[in-house]
């Protein structure tokens, strides 16, 4: 059982910490009553962090632009023309010919006010995800947000009730599974060794053969020792489970707090230039 505990702890230490942020699967929400902004996640393939930032922002800009009016005009070499229009998210098409080429892109200036909350870059799969606060009004009031990987008592009390539950709550699924599974195996060891010990103790009282009594007593003592080792290993794993639940970081998540009305400001109002590069201005022209 000592070897089993050592293997469990070794496997747990090799699992590392959760890296995928929680907001990828469960985006945060503004404080109730604040309808001036929303949270938006954009994704893009990217070979580098800088490329991912640029492409995610361009995707955000395009997405916000299509919610407004964006007209793309086409004209063929034979002077036969037509156009397609995105108006409030609805697609309309008017074409006089199927043989055309894009020669101009025209649209009304669109104001975009946004703030980067967090970003996740998967270098292995060359993928980038960015979480934004995006204004839905001309003068959005962004709630205060911060990203953390600390869970404090939220993980502790869960692991105190069910070993591994706190790790599951922090999205450290492999670690939580090892702790829960290890605890279950050790608990089963306690039950098995105690039942077997009691069985040999009962056999001692049912025989007068001294050799048999000595053999049963020896096995009873061995299983008692094994039971005590299982109890000690279970206690050690349980304590490790509690310490890990409160100390080890988990998956990053976003905490949203009501904005201070005395400081109605946002970090920046990003946009993109005509060439598609990020800029500090708040107006985007397509």
VOGU-474240 format. One record per atom (N, C-alpha, C): atom name; z, x, y. Coordinates in nm, 2 decimals. Example, Ala and Ser with C-alpha at 12.3 -4.5 7.8 and 13.67 -1.06 7.14 Angstrom:
# VOGU-474240
N_0.78_1.32_-0.57
CA_0.78_1.23_-0.45
C_0.78_1.32_-0.33
N_0.71_1.28_-0.22
CA_0.71_1.37_-0.11
C_0.79_1.29_0.00
This chain:
# VOGU-474240
N_0.00_0.08_-0.12
CA_0.00_0.00_0.00
C_0.00_0.09_0.13
N_0.06_0.20_0.12
CA_0.06_0.29_0.23
C_-0.08_0.34_0.26
N_-0.15_0.37_0.15
CA_-0.29_0.41_0.16
C_-0.38_0.30_0.22
N_-0.35_0.17_0.18
CA_-0.42_0.06_0.23
C_-0.40_0.04_0.38
N_-0.27_0.06_0.42
CA_-0.24_0.04_0.56
C_-0.31_0.15_0.64
N_-0.31_0.28_0.59
CA_-0.38_0.39_0.66
C_-0.53_0.36_0.67
N_-0.59_0.30_0.56
CA_-0.73_0.27_0.57
C_-0.76_0.16_0.67
N_-0.67_0.06_0.68
CA_-0.69_-0.05_0.77
C_-0.68_0.00_0.92
N_-0.58_0.08_0.94
CA_-0.56_0.14_1.08
C_-0.68_0.23_1.11
N_-0.73_0.31_1.02
CA_-0.84_0.40_1.04
C_-0.97_0.31_1.08
N_-0.99_0.21_1.00
CA_-1.11_0.12_1.03
C_-1.09_0.05_1.17
N_-0.97_0.01_1.20
CA_-0.95_-0.05_1.33
C_-0.98_0.04_1.44
N_-0.93_0.17_1.43
CA_-0.95_0.27_1.54
C_-1.10_0.30_1.55
N_-1.17_0.29_1.44
CA_-1.32_0.32_1.45
C_-1.40_0.21_1.51
N_-1.34_0.09_1.53
CA_-1.42_-0.02_1.58
C_-1.45_-0.01_1.72
N_-1.37_0.06_1.80
CA_-1.39_0.08_1.94
C_-1.35_-0.05_2.01
N_-1.40_-0.07_2.13
CA_-1.36_-0.18_2.21
C_-1.49_-0.27_2.24
N_-1.47_-0.39_2.26
CA_-1.58_-0.49_2.28
C_-1.65_-0.44_2.41
N_-1.78_-0.44_2.40
CA_-1.87_-0.40_2.52
C_-1.94_-0.52_2.58
N_-1.98_-0.62_2.50
CA_-2.06_-0.73_2.55
C_-1.97_-0.82_2.64
N_-2.00_-0.84_2.77
CA_-1.92_-0.92_2.85
C_-1.92_-1.07_2.81
N_-1.81_-1.14_2.83
CA_-1.80_-1.28_2.79
C_-1.90_-1.37_2.87
N_-1.93_-1.33_2.99
CA_-2.01_-1.42_3.08
C_-2.15_-1.43_3.02
N_-2.20_-1.34_2.93
CA_-2.33_-1.35_2.87
C_-2.34_-1.48_2.80
N_-2.24_-1.53_2.73
CA_-2.24_-1.65_2.65
C_-2.18_-1.77_2.72
N_-2.09_-1.74_2.81
CA_-2.02_-1.84_2.89
C_-2.00_-1.81_3.03
N_-2.11_-1.84_3.11
CA_-2.11_-1.81_3.26
C_-1.99_-1.87_3.33
N_-1.93_-1.81_3.43
CA_-1.82_-1.87_3.50
C_-1.87_-1.98_3.59
N_-1.78_-2.06_3.65
CA_-1.81_-2.17_3.73
C_-1.74_-2.15_3.87
N_-1.80_-2.20_3.98
CA_-1.73_-2.20_4.11
C_-1.61_-2.28_4.10
N_-1.52_-2.25_4.19
CA_-1.40_-2.34_4.21
C_-1.44_-2.48_4.23
N_-1.37_-2.57_4.17
CA_-1.41_-2.72_4.19
C_-1.41_-2.75_4.33
N_-1.51_-2.82_4.37
CA_-1.53_-2.86_4.51
C_-1.62_-2.77_4.60
N_-1.64_-2.65_4.55
CA_-1.73_-2.56_4.62
C_-1.87_-2.57_4.56
N_-1.95_-2.64_4.63
CA_-2.09_-2.66_4.59
C_-2.19_-2.58_4.67
N_-2.14_-2.48_4.74
CA_-2.23_-2.40_4.83
C_-2.29_-2.28_4.75
N_-2.26_-2.26_4.63
CA_-2.32_-2.16_4.55
C_-2.31_-2.19_4.40
N_-2.38_-2.11_4.32
CA_-2.38_-2.12_4.18
C_-2.39_-1.99_4.12
N_-2.35_-1.97_3.99
CA_-2.36_-1.85_3.92
C_-2.50_-1.85_3.84
N_-2.57_-1.74_3.85
CA_-2.70_-1.73_3.79
C_-2.71_-1.60_3.71
N_-2.76_-1.60_3.59
CA_-2.78_-1.49_3.50
C_-2.93_-1.46_3.49
N_-2.97_-1.34_3.52
CA_-3.11_-1.30_3.50
C_-3.12_-1.19_3.40
N_-3.22_-1.19_3.32
CA_-3.24_-1.10_3.21
C_-3.38_-1.03_3.22
N_-3.39_-0.91_3.18
CA_-3.52_-0.84_3.19
C_-3.52_-0.72_3.10
N_-3.63_-0.69_3.04
CA_-3.65_-0.57_2.96
C_-3.65_-0.45_3.06
N_-3.58_-0.34_3.03
CA_-3.57_-0.23_3.12
C_-3.54_-0.10_3.04
N_-3.61_0.01_3.07
CA_-3.59_0.13_3.01
C_-3.48_0.21_3.07
N_-3.43_0.17_3.19
CA_-3.33_0.25_3.26
C_-3.25_0.15_3.34
N_-3.13_0.19_3.38
CA_-3.04_0.10_3.46
C_-3.10_0.07_3.59
N_-3.16_0.16_3.66
CA_-3.22_0.13_3.79
C_-3.34_0.04_3.78
N_-3.42_0.06_3.67
CA_-3.53_-0.03_3.65
C_-3.48_-0.17_3.62
N_-3.37_-0.18_3.54
CA_-3.32_-0.31_3.51
C_-3.26_-0.38_3.63
N_-3.20_-0.31_3.72
CA_-3.15_-0.37_3.85
C_-3.26_-0.43_3.93
N_-3.37_-0.35_3.95
CA_-3.48_-0.40_4.03
C_-3.55_-0.52_3.96
N_-3.57_-0.51_3.83
CA_-3.64_-0.62_3.77
C_-3.56_-0.75_3.76
N_-3.43_-0.73_3.74
CA_-3.34_-0.85_3.74
C_-3.34_-0.92_3.88
N_-3.34_-0.83_3.98
CA_-3.34_-0.89_4.12
C_-3.47_-0.96_4.15
N_-3.58_-0.90_4.10
CA_-3.71_-0.96_4.12
C_-3.72_-1.10_4.05
N_-3.66_-1.10_3.93
CA_-3.66_-1.23_3.85
C_-3.57_-1.33_3.92
N_-3.46_-1.29_3.98
CA_-3.38_-1.38_4.06
C_-3.46_-1.44_4.18
N_-3.53_-1.35_4.25
CA_-3.60_-1.39_4.37
C_-3.71_-1.48_4.33
N_-3.78_-1.46_4.22
CA_-3.89_-1.55_4.18
C_-3.83_-1.68_4.14
N_-3.72_-1.68_4.07
CA_-3.66_-1.81_4.02
C_-3.62_-1.89_4.14
N_-3.56_-1.83_4.24
CA_-3.52_-1.90_4.36
C_-3.64_-1.95_4.44
N_-3.74_-1.87_4.44
CA_-3.86_-1.91_4.51
C_-3.93_-2.03_4.46
N_-3.94_-2.04_4.32
CA_-4.01_-2.15_4.26
C_-3.93_-2.28_4.28
N_-3.80_-2.27_4.31
CA_-3.73_-2.39_4.34
C_-3.77_-2.45_4.47
N_-3.83_-2.37_4.55
CA_-3.88_-2.42_4.68
C_-4.03_-2.44_4.67
N_-4.10_-2.42_4.78
CA_-4.25_-2.44_4.78
C_-4.32_-2.30_4.77
N_-4.40_-2.28_4.67
CA_-4.48_-2.16_4.65
C_-4.62_-2.20_4.61
N_-4.72_-2.16_4.70
CA_-4.86_-2.20_4.67
C_-4.94_-2.08_4.64
N_-5.00_-2.08_4.53
CA_-5.09_-1.97_4.49
C_-5.24_-2.02_4.50
N_-5.32_-1.95_4.58
CA_-5.45_-2.00_4.60
C_-5.55_-1.91_4.53
N_-5.65_-1.98_4.46
CA_-5.75_-1.91_4.38
C_-5.89_-1.94_4.45
N_-5.98_-1.84_4.43
CA_-6.11_-1.85_4.48
C_-6.21_-1.78_4.39
N_-6.32_-1.84_4.35
CA_-6.41_-1.78_4.26
C_-6.52_-1.70_4.33
N_-6.59_-1.62_4.27
CA_-6.70_-1.54_4.33
C_-6.81_-1.64_4.38
N_-6.82_-1.76_4.32
CA_-6.92_-1.85_4.35
C_-6.87_-1.95_4.46
N_-6.77_-1.91_4.53
CA_-6.71_-1.99_4.64
C_-6.66_-2.13_4.60
N_-6.63_-2.14_4.47
CA_-6.57_-2.27_4.42
C_-6.42_-2.24_4.41
N_-6.34_-2.32_4.48
CA_-6.20_-2.29_4.49
C_-6.11_-2.40_4.44
N_-5.99_-2.37_4.42
CA_-5.88_-2.46_4.38
C_-5.75_-2.40_4.41
N_-5.64_-2.47_4.38
CA_-5.51_-2.41_4.40
C_-5.41_-2.48_4.30
N_-5.30_-2.40_4.28
CA_-5.18_-2.45_4.21
C_-5.06_-2.45_4.30
N_-4.97_-2.55_4.29
CA_-4.86_-2.55_4.37
C_-4.73_-2.58_4.30
N_-4.62_-2.50_4.32
CA_-4.49_-2.53_4.27
C_-4.41_-2.60_4.39
N_-4.37_-2.72_4.37
CA_-4.30_-2.79_4.48
C_-4.17_-2.85_4.43
N_-4.06_-2.79_4.47
CA_-3.93_-2.83_4.43
C_-3.92_-2.83_4.27
N_-3.97_-2.72_4.22
CA_-3.97_-2.70_4.08
C_-4.07_-2.78_3.99
N_-4.15_-2.86_4.06
CA_-4.26_-2.93_3.99
C_-4.39_-2.86_4.00
N_-4.47_-2.86_3.89
CA_-4.60_-2.80_3.89
C_-4.71_-2.90_3.92
N_-4.80_-2.86_4.02
CA_-4.92_-2.94_4.04
C_-5.04_-2.85_4.04
N_-5.15_-2.90_3.99
CA_-5.27_-2.82_3.98
C_-5.39_-2.90_4.02
N_-5.47_-2.83_4.11
CA_-5.60_-2.89_4.15
C_-5.70_-2.77_4.15
N_-5.79_-2.79_4.05
CA_-5.89_-2.68_4.03
C_-6.03_-2.75_4.03
N_-6.13_-2.69_4.10
CA_-6.26_-2.74_4.10
C_-6.35_-2.66_3.99
N_-6.29_-2.56_3.94
CA_-6.36_-2.48_3.84
C_-6.26_-2.40_3.75
N_-6.30_-2.37_3.63
CA_-6.22_-2.29_3.54
C_-6.25_-2.14_3.56
N_-6.35_-2.11_3.63
CA_-6.38_-1.97_3.65
C_-6.34_-1.93_3.79
N_-6.22_-1.86_3.80
CA_-6.17_-1.82_3.93
C_-6.10_-1.69_3.91
N_-6.06_-1.63_4.03
CA_-5.98_-1.52_4.03
C_-5.88_-1.53_4.15
N_-5.77_-1.47_4.13
CA_-5.66_-1.48_4.24
C_-5.70_-1.38_4.34
N_-5.71_-1.43_4.47
CA_-5.74_-1.33_4.58
C_-5.63_-1.33_4.68
N_-5.55_-1.44_4.69
CA_-5.43_-1.44_4.79
C_-5.31_-1.51_4.72
N_-5.20_-1.48_4.77
CA_-5.08_-1.55_4.74
C_-5.00_-1.58_4.87
N_-4.99_-1.71_4.89
CA_-4.93_-1.75_5.02
C_-4.81_-1.84_4.99
N_-4.71_-1.83_5.07
CA_-4.59_-1.91_5.05
C_-4.50_-1.91_5.18
N_-4.42_-2.00_5.19
CA_-4.33_-2.01_5.31
C_-4.21_-1.91_5.28
N_-4.16_-1.85_5.39
CA_-4.04_-1.76_5.37
C_-3.93_-1.84_5.31
N_-3.86_-1.77_5.22
CA_-3.75_-1.83_5.15
C_-3.62_-1.74_5.17
N_-3.52_-1.80_5.21
CA_-3.39_-1.73_5.24
C_-3.31_-1.73_5.11
N_-3.27_-1.61_5.07
CA_-3.19_-1.60_4.95
C_-3.06_-1.52_4.98
N_-2.95_-1.58_4.96
CA_-2.82_-1.52_4.98
C_-2.75_-1.51_4.85
N_-2.72_-1.39_4.81
CA_-2.66_-1.37_4.67
C_-2.57_-1.25_4.67
N_-2.49_-1.24_4.57
CA_-2.40_-1.13_4.55
C_-2.39_-1.09_4.40
N_-2.41_-0.96_4.37
CA_-2.39_-0.92_4.23
C_-2.25_-0.92_4.19
N_-2.22_-0.99_4.08
CA_-2.09_-1.00_4.02
C_-2.06_-0.89_3.92
N_-2.16_-0.88_3.82
CA_-2.15_-0.79_3.71
C_-2.28_-0.77_3.65
N_-2.30_-0.66_3.58
CA_-2.42_-0.63_3.51
C_-2.40_-0.57_3.37
N_-2.49_-0.59_3.28
CA_-2.47_-0.54_3.14
C_-2.61_-0.48_3.10
N_-2.61_-0.35_3.07
CA_-2.73_-0.28_3.03
C_-2.71_-0.23_2.89
N_-2.80_-0.28_2.80
CA_-2.81_-0.24_2.66
C_-2.91_-0.14_2.64
N_-2.87_-0.01_2.64
CA_-2.96_0.10_2.64
C_-3.03_0.11_2.50
N_-2.97_0.06_2.40
CA_-3.03_0.07_2.26
C_-3.15_-0.02_2.26
N_-3.13_-0.14_2.31
CA_-3.24_-0.24_2.30
C_-3.32_-0.25_2.43
N_-3.28_-0.16_2.53
CA_-3.35_-0.16_2.66
C_-3.36_-0.30_2.72
N_-3.24_-0.35_2.74
CA_-3.23_-0.48_2.80
C_-3.12_-0.49_2.91
N_-3.15_-0.56_3.01
CA_-3.05_-0.57_3.12
C_-3.03_-0.72_3.16
N_-2.90_-0.75_3.18
CA_-2.86_-0.88_3.23
C_-2.77_-0.86_3.35
N_-2.79_-0.94_3.45
CA_-2.71_-0.93_3.57
C_-2.66_-1.07_3.61
N_-2.53_-1.08_3.65
CA_-2.47_-1.20_3.69
C_-2.46_-1.20_3.84
N_-2.51_-1.31_3.90
CA_-2.51_-1.32_4.05
C_-2.43_-1.45_4.09
N_-2.38_-1.44_4.21
CA_-2.34_-1.56_4.29
C_-2.46_-1.59_4.38
N_-2.52_-1.70_4.37
CA_-2.63_-1.74_4.45
C_-2.61_-1.86_4.54
N_-2.63_-1.85_4.67
CA_-2.61_-1.96_4.76
C_-2.70_-2.07_4.74
N_-2.65_-2.19_4.74
CA_-2.73_-2.31_4.73
C_-2.74_-2.38_4.87
N_-2.68_-2.33_4.97
CA_-2.69_-2.38_5.10
C_-2.72_-2.27_5.20
N_-2.75_-2.31_5.32
CA_-2.78_-2.20_5.42
C_-2.67_-2.11_5.45
N_-2.54_-2.16_5.44
CA_-2.43_-2.08_5.47
C_-2.32_-2.09_5.36
N_-2.35_-2.03_5.24
CA_-2.27_-2.04_5.13
C_-2.13_-1.97_5.15
N_-2.03_-2.02_5.09
CA_-1.90_-1.96_5.09
C_-1.87_-1.92_4.94
N_-1.88_-1.79_4.92
CA_-1.86_-1.74_4.78
C_-1.71_-1.73_4.75
N_-1.67_-1.78_4.64
CA_-1.53_-1.76_4.59
C_-1.51_-1.62_4.56
N_-1.39_-1.58_4.58
CA_-1.35_-1.44_4.54
C_-1.36_-1.42_4.39
N_-1.43_-1.32_4.34
CA_-1.44_-1.30_4.20
C_-1.41_-1.15_4.17
N_-1.36_-1.12_4.05
CA_-1.35_-0.99_4.01
C_-1.36_-0.98_3.86
N_-1.41_-0.87_3.81
CA_-1.44_-0.85_3.66
C_-1.32_-0.77_3.60
N_-1.27_-0.81_3.49
CA_-1.16_-0.73_3.43
C_-1.18_-0.74_3.28
N_-1.12_-0.64_3.21
CA_-1.12_-0.64_3.06
C_-0.97_-0.65_3.01
N_-0.88_-0.68_3.10
CA_-0.74_-0.69_3.07
C_-0.70_-0.84_3.05
N_-0.63_-0.87_2.94
CA_-0.59_-1.00_2.91
C_-0.44_-1.03_2.92
N_-0.36_-0.92_2.92
CA_-0.22_-0.94_2.94
C_-0.16_-1.03_2.83
N_-0.07_-1.12_2.87
CA_0.00_-1.21_2.78
C_-0.09_-1.30_2.70
N_-0.21_-1.33_2.75
CA_-0.30_-1.42_2.68
C_-0.33_-1.37_2.54
N_-0.34_-1.24_2.53
CA_-0.37_-1.19_2.39
C_-0.24_-1.17_2.31
N_-0.13_-1.13_2.38
CA_0.00_-1.11_2.32
C_0.05_-1.23_2.24
N_0.06_-1.34_2.31
CA_0.13_-1.45_2.25
C_0.04_-1.51_2.13
N_-0.09_-1.49_2.14
CA_-0.17_-1.54_2.03
C_-0.15_-1.45_1.91
N_-0.15_-1.32_1.93
CA_-0.13_-1.23_1.82
C_0.01_-1.24_1.76
N_0.11_-1.28_1.84
CA_0.24_-1.30_1.80
C_0.25_-1.41_1.70
N_0.17_-1.52_1.72
CA_0.17_-1.63_1.63
C_0.08_-1.60_1.50
N_-0.04_-1.55_1.53
CA_-0.13_-1.52_1.42
C_-0.19_-1.38_1.44
N_-0.15_-1.29_1.36
CA_-0.20_-1.15_1.38
C_-0.36_-1.15_1.38
N_-0.41_-1.09_1.48
CA_-0.56_-1.08_1.50
C_-0.61_-1.18_1.59
N_-0.54_-1.29_1.62
CA_-0.58_-1.40_1.71
C_-0.61_-1.35_1.85
N_-0.52_-1.26_1.90
CA_-0.53_-1.21_2.03
C_-0.66_-1.12_2.04
N_-0.69_-1.05_1.94
CA_-0.81_-0.97_1.94
C_-0.94_-1.06_1.93
N_-0.93_-1.16_1.86
CA_-1.04_-1.26_1.86
C_-1.06_-1.32_2.00
N_-0.95_-1.35_2.07
CA_-0.96_-1.41_2.20
C_-1.02_-1.31_2.30
N_-1.01_-1.18_2.27
CA_-1.06_-1.08_2.36
C_-1.21_-1.04_2.32
N_-1.26_-1.11_2.22
CA_-1.39_-1.09_2.16
C_-1.40_-0.96_2.09
N_-1.29_-0.90_2.04
CA_-1.29_-0.79_1.95
C_-1.28_-0.84_1.81
N_-1.40_-0.90_1.76
CA_-1.40_-0.97_1.64
C_-1.37_-0.89_1.52
N_-1.44_-0.77_1.51
CA_-1.42_-0.68_1.39
C_-1.27_-0.64_1.38
N_-1.22_-0.60_1.50
CA_-1.08_-0.55_1.50
C_-0.98_-0.67_1.46
N_-1.01_-0.78_1.51
CA_-0.92_-0.90_1.48
C_-0.94_-0.94_1.33
N_-1.06_-0.93_1.28
CA_-1.08_-0.96_1.14
C_-1.01_-0.86_1.05
N_-1.01_-0.73_1.08
CA_-0.94_-0.63_1.00
C_-0.79_-0.65_1.01
N_-0.74_-0.68_1.12
CA_-0.59_-0.71_1.13
C_-0.55_-0.83_1.06
N_-0.63_-0.94_1.07
CA_-0.59_-1.06_1.00
C_-0.61_-1.04_0.85
N_-0.72_-0.98_0.81
CA_-0.74_-0.96_0.67
C_-0.64_-0.86_0.61
N_-0.60_-0.76_0.68
CA_-0.50_-0.66_0.63
C_-0.37_-0.73_0.62
N_-0.33_-0.81_0.71
CA_-0.20_-0.88_0.71
C_-0.20_-0.98_0.59
N_-0.31_-1.05_0.56
CA_-0.32_-1.14_0.45
C_-0.31_-1.06_0.32
N_-0.37_-0.95_0.30
CA_-0.37_-0.87_0.18
C_-0.22_-0.82_0.16
N_-0.16_-0.77_0.26
CA_-0.02_-0.72_0.25
C_0.08_-0.83_0.22
N_0.06_-0.94_0.28
CA_0.14_-1.06_0.25
C_0.13_-1.10_0.11
N_0.00_-1.10_0.06
CA_-0.02_-1.13_-0.08
C_0.05_-1.02_-0.17
N_0.05_-0.90_-0.13
CA_0.11_-0.79_-0.20
C_0.26_-0.81_-0.21
N_0.32_-0.86_-0.10
CA_0.47_-0.89_-0.10
C_0.50_-1.00_-0.20
N_0.42_-1.11_-0.20
CA_0.44_-1.22_-0.29
C_0.43_-1.17_-0.44
N_0.32_-1.10_-0.47
CA_0.29_-1.06_-0.60
C_0.40_-0.97_-0.66
N_0.44_-0.87_-0.58
CA_0.54_-0.77_-0.63
C_0.67_-0.84_-0.64
N_0.71_-0.93_-0.55
CA_0.84_-1.00_-0.56
C_0.84_-1.09_-0.69
N_0.73_-1.16_-0.71
CA_0.73_-1.25_-0.83
C_0.74_-1.17_-0.96
N_0.66_-1.05_-0.96
CA_0.67_-0.97_-1.08
C_0.80_-0.90_-1.10
N_0.87_-0.86_-0.99
CA_1.00_-0.80_-0.99
C_1.10_-0.90_-1.05
N_1.09_-1.03_-1.00
CA_1.18_-1.13_-1.05
C_1.16_-1.16_-1.19
N_1.03_-1.15_-1.24
CA_1.00_-1.18_-1.38
C_1.07_-1.08_-1.47
N_1.06_-0.95_-1.43
CA_1.12_-0.84_-1.51
C_1.27_-0.85_-1.51
N_1.33_-0.89_-1.39
CA_1.47_-0.91_-1.38
C_1.52_-1.02_-1.48
N_1.44_-1.13_-1.49
CA_1.47_-1.24_-1.58
C_1.46_-1.19_-1.73
N_1.36_-1.10_-1.76
CA_1.34_-1.06_-1.89
C_1.46_-0.97_-1.94
N_1.53_-0.90_-1.85
CA_1.64_-0.82_-1.88
C_1.75_-0.91_-1.93
N_1.77_-1.03_-1.87
CA_1.88_-1.11_-1.92
C_1.85_-1.19_-2.05
N_1.72_-1.18_-2.09
CA_1.68_-1.25_-2.21
C_1.67_-1.16_-2.34
N_1.71_-1.04_-2.33
CA_1.71_-0.95_-2.44
C_1.83_-0.87_-2.46
N_1.86_-0.82_-2.58
CA_1.97_-0.73_-2.60
C_1.93_-0.60_-2.65
N_1.79_-0.58_-2.65
CA_1.74_-0.45_-2.69
C_1.75_-0.35_-2.57
N_1.83_-0.25_-2.60
CA_1.86_-0.15_-2.49
C_1.73_-0.08_-2.44
N_1.64_-0.05_-2.53
CA_1.52_0.02_-2.49
C_1.43_-0.08_-2.40
N_1.42_-0.20_-2.45
CA_1.35_-0.30_-2.37
C_1.41_-0.33_-2.23
N_1.54_-0.33_-2.23
CA_1.62_-0.35_-2.10
C_1.59_-0.24_-2.01
N_1.59_-0.12_-2.06
CA_1.56_0.00_-1.98
C_1.42_0.00_-1.92
N_1.33_-0.04_-2.01
CA_1.19_-0.05_-1.97
C_1.17_-0.16_-1.86
N_1.23_-0.27_-1.88
CA_1.22_-0.38_-1.78
C_1.29_-0.34_-1.65
N_1.40_-0.28_-1.66
CA_1.47_-0.24_-1.54
C_1.39_-0.14_-1.46
N_1.32_-0.05_-1.53
CA_1.24_0.05_-1.46
C_1.12_-0.01_-1.39
N_1.06_-0.11_-1.46
CA_0.95_-0.18_-1.39
C_1.00_-0.27_-1.28
N_1.11_-0.33_-1.30
CA_1.17_-0.41_-1.19
C_1.19_-0.33_-1.07
N_1.25_-0.21_-1.09
CA_1.27_-0.12_-0.97
C_1.14_-0.07_-0.90
N_1.04_-0.05_-0.99
CA_0.91_-0.01_-0.93
C_0.85_-0.12_-0.85
N_0.86_-0.24_-0.90
CA_0.80_-0.35_-0.82
C_0.88_-0.38_-0.70
N_1.01_-0.36_-0.70
CA_1.10_-0.38_-0.59
C_1.06_-0.28_-0.48
N_1.03_-0.15_-0.52
CA_0.99_-0.05_-0.43
C_0.86_-0.08_-0.37
N_0.76_-0.13_-0.45
CA_0.63_-0.17_-0.40
C_0.64_-0.29_-0.30
N_0.73_-0.38_-0.33
CA_0.75_-0.49_-0.24
C_0.80_-0.44_-0.11
N_0.90_-0.35_-0.11
CA_0.96_-0.30_0.02
C_0.85_-0.22_0.10
N_0.76_-0.15_0.03
CA_0.66_-0.08_0.10
C_0.56_-0.18_0.16
N_0.53_-0.29_0.09
CA_0.44_-0.39_0.15
C_0.51_-0.45_0.27
N_0.64_-0.48_0.26
CA_0.71_-0.54_0.38
C_0.70_-0.44_0.50
N_0.73_-0.31_0.47
CA_0.72_-0.21_0.58
C_0.58_-0.20_0.64
N_0.48_-0.20_0.55
CA_0.34_-0.19_0.60
C_0.30_-0.31_0.68
N_0.34_-0.43_0.63
CA_0.31_-0.55_0.71
C_0.38_-0.55_0.85
N_0.50_-0.50_0.85
CA_0.57_-0.50_0.98
C_0.51_-0.40_1.07
N_0.46_-0.28_1.02
CA_0.39_-0.18_1.10
C_0.26_-0.24_1.15
N_0.18_-0.31_1.07
CA_0.06_-0.36_1.11
C_0.08_-0.47_1.22
N_0.19_-0.55_1.20
CA_0.22_-0.66_1.29
C_0.25_-0.60_1.43
N_0.33_-0.49_1.43
CA_0.37_-0.43_1.56
C_0.24_-0.37_1.62
N_0.16_-0.30_1.54
CA_0.03_-0.25_1.60
C_-0.05_-0.36_1.66
N_-0.05_-0.47_1.59
CA_-0.13_-0.59_1.64
C_-0.08_-0.64_1.77
N_0.05_-0.64_1.79
CA_0.11_-0.68_1.92
C_0.08_-0.58_2.03
N_0.09_-0.45_2.00
CA_0.07_-0.35_2.10
C_-0.08_-0.35_2.14
N_-0.17_-0.36_2.04
CA_-0.31_-0.36_2.07
C_-0.35_-0.48_2.15
N_-0.29_-0.60_2.12
CA_-0.32_-0.72_2.19
C_-0.30_-0.72_2.34
N_-0.19_-0.64_2.38
CA_-0.15_-0.64_2.52
C_-0.21_-0.52_2.59
N_-0.24_-0.41_2.52
CA_-0.28_-0.28_2.58
C_-0.43_-0.26_2.58
N_-0.49_-0.28_2.46
CA_-0.63_-0.25_2.45
C_-0.72_-0.34_2.53
N_-0.82_-0.29_2.60
CA_-0.91_-0.38_2.67
C_-1.00_-0.46_2.58
N_-1.05_-0.57_2.63
CA_-1.14_-0.66_2.55
C_-1.27_-0.67_2.63
N_-1.35_-0.77_2.59
CA_-1.48_-0.79_2.66
C_-1.45_-0.83_2.80
N_-1.54_-0.78_2.89
CA_-1.53_-0.81_3.03
C_-1.55_-0.95_3.06
N_-1.47_-1.01_3.15
CA_-1.48_-1.15_3.19
C_-1.46_-1.16_3.34
N_-1.50_-1.27_3.39
CA_-1.50_-1.29_3.54
C_-1.39_-1.39_3.57
N_-1.30_-1.35_3.67
CA_-1.20_-1.44_3.72
C_-1.24_-1.49_3.85
N_-1.24_-1.62_3.87
CA_-1.28_-1.68_4.00
C_-1.16_-1.73_4.07
N_-1.15_-1.69_4.20
CA_-1.03_-1.73_4.28
C_-1.09_-1.80_4.41
N_-1.01_-1.89_4.46
CA_-1.06_-1.96_4.58
C_-1.07_-1.87_4.70
N_-1.17_-1.88_4.77
CA_-1.20_-1.79_4.88
C_-1.10_-1.81_5.00
N_-1.06_-1.71_5.07
CA_-0.98_-1.72_5.18
C_-1.06_-1.77_5.30
N_-1.03_-1.88_5.35
CA_-1.11_-1.95_5.45
C_-1.11_-1.87_5.58
N_-1.01_-1.78_5.59
CA_-1.01_-1.69_5.71
C_-1.10_-1.58_5.71
N_-1.16_-1.56_5.59
CA_-1.26_-1.45_5.58
C_-1.38_-1.49_5.51
N_-1.46_-1.58_5.57
CA_-1.58_-1.64_5.52
C_-1.69_-1.54_5.53
N_-1.69_-1.44_5.44
CA_-1.80_-1.34_5.45
C_-1.84_-1.31_5.30
N_-1.96_-1.26_5.28
CA_-2.01_-1.22_5.15
C_-2.04_-1.07_5.16
N_-2.05_-1.01_5.05
CA_-2.07_-0.86_5.04
C_-2.21_-0.82_5.10
N_-2.31_-0.90_5.06
CA_-2.44_-0.87_5.11
C_-2.54_-0.99_5.09
N_-2.65_-0.99_5.16
CA_-2.75_-1.09_5.14
C_-2.88_-1.02_5.09
N_-2.90_-1.00_4.96
CA_-3.01_-0.92_4.92
C_-3.14_-0.99_4.93
N_-3.25_-0.92_4.92
CA_-3.39_-0.97_4.91
C_-3.48_-0.87_4.85
N_-3.61_-0.89_4.85
CA_-3.71_-0.80_4.81
C_-3.81_-0.78_4.91
N_-3.88_-0.67_4.92
CA_-3.99_-0.65_5.01
C_-4.11_-0.70_4.95
N_-4.22_-0.69_5.03
CA_-4.35_-0.74_4.98
C_-4.40_-0.66_4.85
N_-4.35_-0.53_4.84
CA_-4.39_-0.45_4.73
C_-4.30_-0.48_4.61
N_-4.19_-0.56_4.63
CA_-4.10_-0.59_4.52
C_-3.98_-0.50_4.51
N_-3.95_-0.42_4.61
CA_-3.83_-0.33_4.61
C_-3.72_-0.41_4.67
N_-3.59_-0.38_4.63
CA_-3.48_-0.44_4.69
C_-3.46_-0.40_4.83
N_-3.41_-0.49_4.91
CA_-3.39_-0.47_5.06
C_-3.26_-0.54_5.10
N_-3.22_-0.51_5.22
CA_-3.10_-0.57_5.27
C_-3.12_-0.70_5.35
N_-3.24_-0.73_5.39
CA_-3.27_-0.85_5.46
C_-3.25_-0.97_5.38
N_-3.23_-1.09_5.44
CA_-3.20_-1.21_5.37
C_-3.33_-1.31_5.36
N_-3.44_-1.25_5.39
CA_-3.56_-1.34_5.38
C_-3.66_-1.27_5.29
N_-3.72_-1.36_5.20
CA_-3.82_-1.31_5.11
C_-3.95_-1.38_5.13
N_-4.05_-1.31_5.15
CA_-4.19_-1.37_5.17
C_-4.28_-1.34_5.05
N_-4.33_-1.45_4.99
CA_-4.42_-1.43_4.88
C_-4.56_-1.43_4.93
